[in-house]
């Protein structure tokens, strides 16, 4: 279990928890973005999950969480700027420890961003089985809604178990 920093809705440094502690017994979504305040993340990815919040809840999702290789203060400020309130749990992986452990750390130094997370989303059932994993465009809320609703999508991957033990 690799701890991450869960940022409270009110901001601040937050508290350390493992993803298992946060998600165990709950149907959950974890989506990762390369960086807070970056264009696609701020204009599409996080806002998409905020807009889909009620539909995701209606499909049985208990927790929606966003993780990024940013410090907790940046994640808190971004959450406040995006008005996440209690709709999305903001998670800071400041050193990229969790992101590296799940095989999603990528070197973005050529863009002056350092080490960052790949863009991905995972859906977990109550037993922490990963029932959906999509990267890049497949990590957006609409694809997860299609999966949860049982709709076939040309873009959606086949449901499969995640290949990383860190989630469990």
Rosetta blueprint (number, residue, H / E / L):
1 X L
2 X L
3 X E
4 X E
5 X E
6 X E
7 X E
8 X L
9 X L
10 X L
11 X L
12 X L
13 X L
14 X L
15 X E
16 X E
17 X E
18 X E
19 X H
20 X H
21 X H
22 X H
23 X H
24 X L
25 X L
26 X L
27 X L
28 X E
29 X E
30 X E
31 X E
32 X E
33 X E
34 X L
35 X L
36 X L
37 X L
38 X L
39 X H
40 X H
41 X H
42 X H
43 X H
44 X H
45 X H
46 X H
47 X H
48 X H
49 X H
50 X H
51 X H
52 X L
53 X H
54 X H
55 X H
56 X H
57 X H
58 X H
59 X L
60 X L
61 X L
62 X L
63 X E
64 X E
65 X E
66 X E
67 X E
68 X E
69 X L
70 X L
71 X L
72 X H
73 X H
74 X H
75 X H
76 X H
77 X H
78 X H
79 X H
80 X H
81 X H
82 X L
83 X L
84 X L
85 X L
86 X L
87 X L
88 X L
89 X E
90 X E
91 X E
92 X E
93 X L
94 X L
95 X L
96 X L
97 X H
98 X H
99 X H
100 X H
101 X H
102 X L
103 X L
104 X L
105 X E
106 X E
107 X E
108 X L
109 X H
110 X H
111 X H
112 X L
113 X L
114 X L
115 X E
116 X E
117 X E
118 X L
119 X L
120 X E
121 X E
122 X E
123 X E
124 X E
125 X L
126 X L
127 X L
128 X L
129 X L
130 X E
131 X E
132 X E
133 X E
134 X E
135 X E
136 X H
137 X H
138 X H
139 X H
140 X L
141 X H
142 X H
143 X H
144 X H
145 X H
146 X H
147 X H
148 X H
149 X L
150 X L
151 X L
152 X L
153 X L
154 X L
155 X L
156 X L
157 X L
158 X L
159 X L
160 X L
161 X L
162 X L
163 X L
164 X L
165 X H
166 X H
167 X H
168 X L
